[in-house]
Amino acid sequence: MGASGAGKTTLLRTLSDLPTAAGFSGCVTRPDRIGWMAQTDLLQPHLTVAANVALIDRLAGRRADPARILSLLEATGLDGFANRRPATLSGGQRQRVALARALMQAAPVLALDEPFSALDPATRARMQETARRALAGCSVLMVTHDPAEALRIADRILILSGGKVTEFPLPDAAPLRDLTEAGTLAALGRLNLAVQQ
Ligand SMILES: Nc1ncnc2c1ncn2[C@@H]1O[C@H](COP(=O)(O)OP(=O)(O)OP(=O)(O)O)[C@@H](O)[C@H]1O
């Protein structure tokens, strides 16, 4: 988390070995493969939804498992959309295709840059659950502007400000946390203040 312009996307891109406008010196140790989902969905307009989900495999010269594609489309609430083109989808549906594509990569580390920002609250809550389930066992570094989202799903919350990272202490409850529970609600108040500083 962190204010707009704090450098969150730049940090994710640096960790993922993607180019940035920022200067960087030092050394990043990372696994060979890092999955990535950007703020913009970057869907290929000429490909169907299923082909977009399979794209990373295709680019890597692998055959994508059709059953896995269908199960990820189902998990992201897109069953029946496999043969549609991105232009026929809403912004939220497109973002869910991008999420399915990120989940398809099954990389040990996944960088998600505000993956749920275009979704309505109910779909967003469902996608948070889907992503947590589908990504159990992966390390996921996710940027979000939404303190409630971070509190609900994160194992750790780091706040980037003035070039420094501070860890926000989480309540004892395990994710997916109940935001109406007193301890979580109190933490939400503290987190709202912390990200405004
Ligand atoms: N460590 C850094 N050194 C120099 N410039 C940086 C650094 N980190 C970020 N910047 C620059 O600051 C600007 C904003 O960075 P970035 O897009 O990463 O912010 P952000 O926190 O993701 O913002 P937003 O929440 O609005 O998406 C960019 O122009 C980026 O190049």
PDBQT file of the ligand as one rigid body, heavy atoms in Angstrom, charges set to zero:
ROOT
HETATM    1  N1  LIG A 201      12.799   4.436  -6.352  1.00  0.00    +0.000 N 
HETATM    2  C1  LIG A 201      12.482   5.370  -7.249  1.00  0.00    +0.000 A 
HETATM    3  N2  LIG A 201      13.421   6.220  -7.719  1.00  0.00    +0.000 NA
HETATM    4  C2  LIG A 201      13.098   7.161  -8.615  1.00  0.00    +0.000 A 
HETATM    5  N3  LIG A 201      11.874   7.353  -9.137  1.00  0.00    +0.000 NA
HETATM    6  C3  LIG A 201      10.908   6.542  -8.729  1.00  0.00    +0.000 A 
HETATM    7  C4  LIG A 201      11.139   5.505  -7.757  1.00  0.00    +0.000 A 
HETATM    8  N4  LIG A 201       9.985   4.854  -7.528  1.00  0.00    +0.000 NA
HETATM    9  C5  LIG A 201       9.060   5.449  -8.317  1.00  0.00    +0.000 A 
HETATM   10  N5  LIG A 201       9.594   6.454  -9.045  1.00  0.00    +0.000 N 
HETATM   11  C6  LIG A 201       8.878   7.304 -10.020  1.00  0.00    +0.000 C 
HETATM   12  O1  LIG A 201       7.728   7.855  -9.381  1.00  0.00    +0.000 OA
HETATM   13  C7  LIG A 201       6.607   7.838 -10.285  1.00  0.00    +0.000 C 
HETATM   14  C8  LIG A 201       5.436   7.108  -9.662  1.00  0.00    +0.000 C 
HETATM   15  O2  LIG A 201       5.820   5.756  -9.408  1.00  0.00    +0.000 OA
HETATM   16  P1  LIG A 201       4.763   4.552  -9.452  1.00  0.00    +0.000 P 
HETATM   17  O3  LIG A 201       3.933   4.577 -10.700  1.00  0.00    +0.000 OA
HETATM   18  O4  LIG A 201       5.555   3.331  -9.175  1.00  0.00    +0.000 OA
HETATM   19  O5  LIG A 201       3.831   4.934  -8.205  1.00  0.00    +0.000 OA
HETATM   20  P2  LIG A 201       2.585   4.154  -7.590  1.00  0.00    +0.000 P 
HETATM   21  O6  LIG A 201       2.756   4.142  -6.123  1.00  0.00    +0.000 OA
HETATM   22  O7  LIG A 201       2.383   2.837  -8.270  1.00  0.00    +0.000 OA
HETATM   23  O8  LIG A 201       1.395   5.129  -7.979  1.00  0.00    +0.000 OA
HETATM   24  P3  LIG A 201      -0.173   4.833  -8.239  1.00  0.00    +0.000 P 
HETATM   25  O9  LIG A 201      -0.738   4.370  -6.915  1.00  0.00    +0.000 OA
HETATM   26  O10 LIG A 201      -0.713   6.175  -8.654  1.00  0.00    +0.000 OA
HETATM   27  O11 LIG A 201      -0.291   3.783  -9.320  1.00  0.00    +0.000 OA
HETATM   28  C9  LIG A 201       7.107   7.190 -11.575  1.00  0.00    +0.000 C 
HETATM   29  O12 LIG A 201       7.398   8.223 -12.504  1.00  0.00    +0.000 OA
HETATM   30  C10 LIG A 201       8.358   6.446 -11.163  1.00  0.00    +0.000 C 
HETATM   31  O13 LIG A 201       9.283   6.370 -12.242  1.00  0.00    +0.000 OA
ENDROOT
TORSDOF 0
